[in-house]
Amino acid sequence: MFTKKKISEEDKTIKFNEKDLDYNPTPKLLGVVLDEKMNSGKHKETLEKRASRNLTILREVRQISKMNTKKLLQLYFCLIRSVVEYSCPAWQVAEQKDLQKLDRLQRKALTLCLDMPSTSGREALEIEAGVLPIDLRIEEISIREIAKIQSKSIKEPIKQQLINYQEEIGHDIHITPMGKALCQSVEMEKETGININLIEPEFTYRLGETSRTKTTPSYWNKRNYA
């Protein structure tokens, strides 16, 4: 049985099952730094610092190696963009000043990869490198994450959470990462006609059983693919 939890303001400890636990205002769960205000501020700050450190590595590699542009861009994707994109839906509700920091970070990296002057325009660098602006990239990934959840079986807890969230918010606009991604998916449907709600459910495997909501195409059976 759990006992009542008590937070002491003096010594910053938590009383749990008659034991004192160290109080941590910014715990980390699966690489995501949580905070008391639930605004992902500490998580975004941590990612930005890590990406900035990796930018130094990219700069040093650029100085001592003879890598071509393609390989340098691949290094940028691995060292910097992958860091920023980890749990990137948190950036959906970031302030503009935070996104501008990421824009500057990407601009510096692209000038190194493309061997362009530091005064080069951000838009020109992104076009030359074939990369999306940071805000559009975050929006793309967030919509994809919603689509992945949407394709899961109704038995999956995360799918149930998405359905409950949609039922709770109704037609109201909630500025949360999930709420904003849902709004963006609606806008995408208006612009492109692509409705993520029509995505075919994915193949699932659980406890030795397989399930598929739709039968395999007939040509699979003919080719012995089923």
Summary of the structure (lengths in Angstrom):
residues: 226
radius of gyration: 22.6
end to end distance: 49.4
largest distance: 72.1
contacts: 554
relative contact order: 0.07
helix: 57%
strand: 9%
